[in-house]
Amino acid sequence: MFARVGWVAMVFVSCCTMPVFAGYYSTFDSPYDTKMDAFDFIGGFADTMDTLQTIPDAKPKSNPPIRRRYVLMESLASKGGLNLETLEQKLNYSTVLIRRGRREEAEALLKPLLDEYPTNFILLSHYASACYLMGNDDFRRKAKFYMKKALNNWPERWSDLKKETQDHLLATYGWEETAYERNRRYEVYFKRLVDHRLEEEGVRAAKKERPDMLDPIFSDSGEKPITFLNEKGEFEVGRIAASDKERMPGDAVEAVQQLLIWMPGEPRLLWLLAETYNASAMEHAKERDVKLKNRKIRSAHAIFERLTDPLKQAKYGRFEIKAHAEKIAAYVEKMSDENVIVPPPEPESPWWRIGIGFFVGIAIGMFALWQIQELRRRRQAKVE
């Protein structure tokens, strides 16, 4: 019975949803649960991130559908209720384990599959993610190797894939050419993040000084990282150096959000998202785009407020974050209210409409009362 229920649950969610994760993928998550927002953090992407953060929490403040789905699948598997026969089902369950904080079990599930499917780039990506998120230094170092192996087996262009591989990705994951190549780029960003942090940990383990810095996910190895500062080397609201802005991809905000969907609430990525929102405001420098520009600046401000919250203040990069937060807060405070998008007020009803409504209500009531009395009169007449 449990096996049948587990199978039905897995098939049902596979048929009605598509994946959007970076680092690890599934066929049972709703696009609504993992939606991005390039303009709004509060009321937009923050909701997505906060929802995903409930999944591993034993006692979350809320229990959204995606968390209930993960807990159900985890419970079914623990009772032998999930019949994991195909690679897709095993990859899906590894996503459950990773998101529920059981990374060691995810690694143990995926490791034997590497011999059977040594060139499967999605499997390799899952395994690298499980290793990196495990927290064990030995496994974190393995993540770098397996991410490189995943990308070596992951062709950059859709046209480089065999027709049967294209058909499989489209049917299973909903990937067409654009989604495929976008996800591949996001995997490159993830690898750069892993490489940078492992290298940084090595430097600090050797007792050498290393300043706090943003993850250089938009810069290739050996290339000067984007600083997210202006030409004078200073933080400026709504602007960075033009040369750096040219190097940022058009979907830079979404790229960072993709990594945050994989590591929800991770402070260093949140810092990068705040800087990316602020930098992308440059795209709306024209006067007619001022509302769009200010929406992105307000999003950056909202993230900096989170990072400087005294109850959960970010430790990494705290001095830079504090300085940038103060500058952007002062800017937002002086923003004109006309640039804030608010719903129009409801028009007040004129007195004559209220009067008409009052008299119409009385008329309807009197008619209803007359109808009741008429029915009673007819019933009495029949009795007599």
C-alpha positions as CSV (number, residue, x, y, z in Angstrom):
1,M,0.0,0.0,0.0
2,F,2.8,2.4,1.0
3,A,4.7,1.6,-2.2
4,R,1.6,2.3,-4.3
5,V,0.9,5.6,-2.5
6,G,4.6,6.7,-2.9
7,W,4.6,5.8,-6.6
8,V,1.4,7.7,-7.2
9,A,2.7,10.8,-5.3
10,M,5.9,10.8,-7.3
11,V,4.2,10.3,-10.7
12,F,1.5,13.0,-9.9
13,V,3.9,15.8,-9.1
14,S,6.2,14.8,-12.0
15,C,3.4,15.3,-14.4
16,C,2.3,18.7,-13.2
17,T,5.5,20.6,-12.5
18,M,8.9,21.4,-13.9
19,P,12.2,22.0,-12.2
20,V,14.1,25.3,-11.8
21,F,16.9,24.4,-9.4
22,A,20.6,25.1,-9.9
23,G,23.1,22.5,-8.6
24,Y,20.4,19.8,-8.2
25,Y,17.2,19.3,-10.2
26,S,13.9,17.6,-9.7
27,T,10.7,16.9,-11.7
28,F,8.3,17.5,-8.8
29,D,8.7,21.1,-7.8
30,S,6.2,23.8,-8.9
31,P,7.5,26.8,-10.8
32,Y,5.4,28.9,-8.4
33,D,7.3,27.5,-5.4
34,T,10.6,28.5,-7.0
35,K,9.7,31.7,-8.8
36,M,12.2,34.5,-9.2
37,D,11.7,38.3,-9.4
38,A,14.2,40.5,-11.1
39,F,12.6,43.7,-9.7
40,D,11.1,43.0,-6.3
41,F,12.7,41.3,-3.3
42,I,10.0,42.0,-0.7
43,G,6.8,40.5,-1.8
44,G,8.7,38.8,-4.7
45,F,11.8,36.6,-4.4
46,A,11.9,36.9,-0.6
47,D,8.7,34.8,-0.4
48,T,10.3,32.1,-2.5
49,M,13.4,32.0,-0.4
50,D,11.6,32.1,2.9
51,T,9.3,29.3,1.8
52,L,12.3,27.1,0.8
53,Q,14.0,27.7,4.2
54,T,11.1,26.0,5.9
55,I,11.8,22.7,4.3
56,P,14.6,21.5,6.6
57,D,13.2,23.2,9.7
58,A,11.8,20.9,12.3
59,K,9.4,23.5,13.7
60,P,8.9,26.2,11.0
61,K,6.7,29.2,11.6
62,S,4.7,28.2,8.6
63,N,4.1,24.9,6.8
64,P,3.7,25.6,3.0
65,P,2.7,22.9,0.5
66,I,6.2,22.4,-0.8
67,R,7.4,21.5,2.7
68,R,4.5,19.2,3.3
69,R,5.3,17.5,0.0
70,Y,8.9,17.0,1.0
71,V,8.1,15.7,4.5
72,L,5.5,13.3,3.0
73,M,8.0,11.8,0.5
74,E,10.7,11.5,3.2
75,S,8.2,9.7,5.5
76,L,7.1,7.4,2.7
77,A,10.7,6.5,1.9
78,S,11.5,5.8,5.6
79,K,8.6,3.3,5.6
80,G,9.6,1.7,2.3
81,G,6.8,3.5,0.5
82,L,8.9,4.9,-2.4
83,N,9.8,2.4,-5.0
84,L,12.9,4.1,-6.5
85,E,13.5,2.2,-9.7
86,T,14.6,4.7,-12.3
87,L,17.4,7.2,-12.3
88,E,14.9,10.1,-12.4
89,Q,13.2,8.8,-9.2
90,K,16.5,8.4,-7.4
91,L,17.6,11.9,-8.5
92,N,14.3,13.3,-7.3
93,Y,14.7,11.6,-3.9
94,S,18.3,12.9,-3.6
95,T,16.8,16.4,-3.9
96,V,14.4,15.6,-1.0
97,L,17.4,14.4,1.1
98,I,19.5,17.5,0.2
99,R,16.7,19.9,1.0
100,R,15.8,18.2,4.2
101,G,19.4,18.5,5.4
102,R,20.3,14.8,5.0
103,R,23.2,15.4,2.6
104,E,25.2,12.3,3.8
105,E,22.3,10.1,2.8
106,A,22.0,11.8,-0.5
107,E,25.7,11.2,-1.2
108,A,25.3,7.6,-0.2
109,L,22.3,7.2,-2.6
110,L,24.1,8.9,-5.5
111,K,27.6,7.4,-5.2
112,P,26.8,3.9,-6.6
113,L,25.1,5.5,-9.6
114,L,28.3,7.2,-10.7
115,D,29.7,3.9,-11.9
116,E,26.5,3.1,-13.8
117,Y,26.1,6.6,-15.4
118,P,29.7,8.1,-15.4
119,T,28.9,10.9,-17.9
120,N,25.4,11.9,-16.8
121,F,25.9,15.6,-16.1
122,I,22.8,16.0,-14.0
123,L,23.8,13.1,-11.7
124,L,27.3,14.5,-11.4
125,S,25.9,17.9,-10.5
126,H,23.6,16.4,-7.8
127,Y,26.6,14.5,-6.3
128,A,28.8,17.6,-6.3
129,S,26.0,19.6,-4.6
130,A,25.5,16.9,-1.9
131,C,29.2,16.9,-1.3
132,Y,29.6,20.6,-1.0
133,L,26.6,21.1,1.3
134,M,27.6,18.3,3.6
135,G,30.0,20.5,5.6
136,N,32.7,17.8,5.7
137,D,36.0,19.2,4.4
138,D,37.0,16.1,2.5
139,F,33.7,15.9,0.7
140,R,33.7,19.7,0.0
141,R,37.0,19.2,-1.8
142,K,35.4,16.4,-3.8
143,A,32.7,18.8,-4.9
144,K,35.2,20.8,-6.9
145,F,36.3,17.7,-8.8
146,Y,32.8,16.5,-9.6
147,M,31.6,19.9,-10.7
148,K,34.4,20.1,-13.2
149,K,33.5,16.6,-14.4
150,A,29.9,17.6,-14.7
151,L,30.7,20.6,-16.9
152,N,33.2,18.6,-19.0
153,N,30.3,16.2,-19.8
154,W,27.7,19.1,-20.2
155,P,27.9,20.5,-23.7
156,E,27.6,24.3,-23.8
157,R,25.2,24.3,-26.8
158,W,21.9,22.5,-27.1
159,S,22.8,21.7,-30.7
160,D,25.8,19.7,-29.5
161,L,23.5,17.2,-27.8
162,K,22.2,14.0,-29.5
163,K,18.6,14.0,-30.6
164,E,17.6,11.4,-28.0
165,T,19.3,13.4,-25.2
166,Q,17.4,16.5,-26.3
167,D,14.1,14.6,-26.3
168,H,14.8,13.1,-22.9
169,L,15.6,16.5,-21.3
170,L,12.5,18.1,-22.9
171,A,10.2,15.3,-21.8
172,T,11.6,14.8,-18.3
173,Y,12.8,18.2,-17.2
174,G,10.9,20.6,-19.6
175,W,14.2,21.9,-20.9
176,E,14.3,23.3,-24.4
177,E,17.4,25.1,-25.9
178,T,17.1,28.4,-23.8
179,A,16.5,26.6,-20.5
180,Y,19.2,24.1,-21.2
181,E,21.9,26.7,-22.0
182,R,20.8,28.9,-19.1
183,N,21.1,26.1,-16.6
184,R,24.5,25.2,-17.9
185,R,25.7,28.8,-17.4
186,Y,24.3,28.7,-13.8
187,E,26.3,25.6,-13.2
188,V,29.4,27.5,-14.2
189,Y,28.5,30.2,-11.7
190,F,28.1,27.5,-9.0
191,K,31.5,26.0,-9.8
192,R,33.1,29.4,-9.6
193,L,31.5,29.9,-6.2
194,V,32.7,26.5,-5.0
195,D,36.3,27.1,-6.3
196,H,36.5,30.5,-4.7
197,R,35.3,29.5,-1.3
198,L,37.5,26.4,-1.2
199,E,40.5,28.5,-2.2
200,E,39.6,31.1,0.4
201,E,39.3,28.4,3.1
202,G,42.7,27.1,2.2
203,V,44.3,30.6,2.5
204,R,42.7,31.2,5.9
205,A,43.6,27.7,7.1
206,A,47.3,28.6,6.4
207,K,46.8,31.6,8.8
208,K,47.1,34.1,5.9
209,E,45.0,37.2,5.8
210,R,42.2,37.3,3.2
211,P,39.7,40.2,3.0
212,D,36.0,39.5,2.9
213,M,34.8,39.7,-0.7
214,L,31.8,38.9,-2.9
215,D,31.8,35.6,-4.7
216,P,33.3,36.3,-8.2
217,I,30.7,34.2,-10.0
218,F,30.6,36.5,-13.1
219,S,34.4,36.4,-13.6
220,D,36.4,33.6,-15.1
221,S,39.5,32.3,-13.3
222,G,42.4,34.8,-13.6
223,E,40.0,37.6,-14.6
224,K,39.6,40.6,-12.3
225,P,36.4,40.2,-10.3
226,I,33.5,42.7,-10.6
227,T,33.8,44.9,-7.5
228,F,30.3,46.4,-7.7
229,L,31.8,49.8,-7.0
230,N,31.9,52.9,-9.1
231,E,34.9,54.3,-11.1
232,K,36.3,55.8,-7.9
233,G,36.2,52.5,-6.0
234,E,33.3,53.6,-3.9
235,F,29.8,52.2,-3.3
236,E,27.2,54.3,-5.2
237,V,23.5,53.8,-5.1
238,G,22.2,52.6,-8.4
239,R,25.5,52.5,-10.1
240,I,28.8,50.6,-10.6
241,A,31.8,51.2,-12.9
242,A,30.6,51.1,-16.5
243,S,33.3,48.6,-17.5
244,D,32.1,46.2,-14.8
245,K,28.5,46.6,-15.7
246,E,29.3,45.6,-19.3
247,R,30.7,42.3,-18.0
248,M,27.5,41.4,-16.0
249,P,25.1,39.1,-17.8
250,G,21.6,40.5,-18.5
251,D,20.1,38.0,-16.1
252,A,22.6,38.6,-13.3
253,V,19.8,39.0,-10.7
254,E,18.1,35.8,-11.7
255,A,21.5,34.0,-11.7
256,V,22.1,34.9,-8.0
257,Q,18.5,34.0,-7.2
258,Q,19.0,30.6,-8.8
259,L,21.9,29.9,-6.4
260,L,19.8,31.1,-3.5
261,I,17.0,28.7,-4.5
262,W,19.7,26.1,-4.0
263,M,21.1,27.6,-0.8
264,P,18.1,29.7,0.5
265,G,19.0,32.5,2.9
266,E,22.8,32.0,2.6
267,P,24.2,35.4,3.8
268,R,27.1,35.7,1.4
269,L,24.8,35.1,-1.6
270,L,22.3,37.5,-0.1
271,W,25.0,40.2,0.0
272,L,25.8,39.4,-3.7
273,L,22.1,39.6,-4.5
274,A,21.8,43.1,-2.9
275,E,24.8,44.3,-4.9
276,T,23.4,42.8,-8.1
277,Y,20.0,44.5,-7.6
278,N,21.8,47.8,-7.0
279,A,24.1,47.4,-10.0
280,S,21.2,46.3,-12.4
281,A,19.4,49.6,-11.5
282,M,21.8,51.2,-14.1
283,E,19.7,49.5,-16.8
284,H,16.9,52.0,-16.0
285,A,18.8,55.2,-16.0
286,K,16.4,57.0,-18.4
287,E,13.8,59.3,-16.7
288,R,10.9,57.2,-17.9
289,D,12.4,54.2,-16.2
290,V,12.8,55.8,-12.8
291,K,10.1,53.6,-11.2
292,L,11.9,50.4,-12.4
293,K,15.2,51.8,-11.2
294,N,13.8,52.6,-7.7
295,R,12.2,49.2,-7.4
296,K,15.6,47.5,-7.7
297,I,17.2,50.0,-5.3
298,R,14.5,49.3,-2.8
299,S,15.1,45.6,-3.2
300,A,18.8,46.1,-2.5
301,H,17.8,48.2,0.5
302,A,15.5,45.5,1.9
303,I,18.3,42.9,1.6
304,F,20.8,45.1,3.4
305,E,18.2,45.6,6.1
306,R,18.0,41.9,6.6
307,L,21.8,41.5,6.7
308,T,22.2,44.2,9.3
309,D,19.3,43.0,11.5
310,P,20.8,43.0,15.0
311,L,19.2,39.6,15.8
312,K,20.7,37.8,12.7
313,Q,23.5,40.1,11.5
314,A,25.8,38.8,8.8
315,K,29.3,38.2,10.0
316,Y,31.1,37.8,6.7
317,G,31.6,41.2,5.0
318,R,29.9,43.0,7.9
319,F,31.8,46.2,7.6
320,E,31.2,46.6,3.9
321,I,27.6,45.6,4.3
322,K,27.0,48.1,7.1
323,A,28.6,50.9,5.1
324,H,26.6,50.1,2.0
325,A,23.4,49.7,4.0
326,E,23.8,53.2,5.5
327,K,24.3,54.8,2.1
328,I,21.4,53.1,0.5
329,A,19.1,53.8,3.5
330,A,19.8,57.5,3.3
331,Y,19.1,57.4,-0.5
332,V,15.8,55.6,-0.1
333,E,14.7,57.9,2.6
334,K,14.9,60.8,0.2
335,M,13.1,59.0,-2.6
336,S,10.1,60.9,-3.9
337,D,6.8,59.2,-3.0
338,E,5.7,59.6,-6.6
339,N,8.2,56.9,-7.6
340,V,6.7,54.3,-5.2
341,I,4.2,52.0,-6.8
342,V,1.1,51.9,-4.7
343,P,-2.4,50.9,-5.5
344,P,-4.9,53.8,-6.3
345,P,-7.2,54.7,-3.4
346,E,-10.8,53.5,-3.6
347,P,-13.1,56.3,-4.6
348,E,-15.5,57.5,-2.0
349,S,-19.2,56.9,-2.7
350,P,-21.2,60.2,-3.1
351,W,-24.1,60.9,-0.7
352,W,-26.8,60.3,-3.4
353,R,-25.5,56.8,-4.1
354,I,-25.7,56.0,-0.4
355,G,-29.3,57.3,-0.3
356,I,-30.4,55.3,-3.3
357,G,-28.8,52.2,-1.8
358,F,-30.6,52.8,1.5
359,F,-34.1,53.2,-0.2
360,V,-33.5,50.3,-2.5
361,G,-32.7,48.1,0.5
362,I,-35.9,49.1,2.3
363,A,-37.9,48.4,-0.9
364,I,-36.5,45.0,-1.3
365,G,-37.1,44.2,2.4
366,M,-40.7,45.3,2.2
367,F,-41.3,43.3,-1.0
368,A,-39.8,40.2,0.7
369,L,-42.0,40.8,3.8
370,W,-45.1,41.1,1.5
371,Q,-44.2,37.8,-0.2
372,I,-44.0,36.0,3.1
373,Q,-47.3,37.3,4.3
374,E,-48.9,36.4,1.0
375,L,-47.7,32.8,1.2
376,R,-49.0,32.5,4.8
377,R,-52.4,33.9,3.6
378,R,-52.7,31.3,0.8
379,R,-51.8,28.4,3.1
380,Q,-54.4,29.5,5.6
381,A,-57.0,29.7,2.8
382,K,-56.2,26.1,1.7
383,V,-56.7,24.9,5.3
384,E,-60.1,26.5,5.7
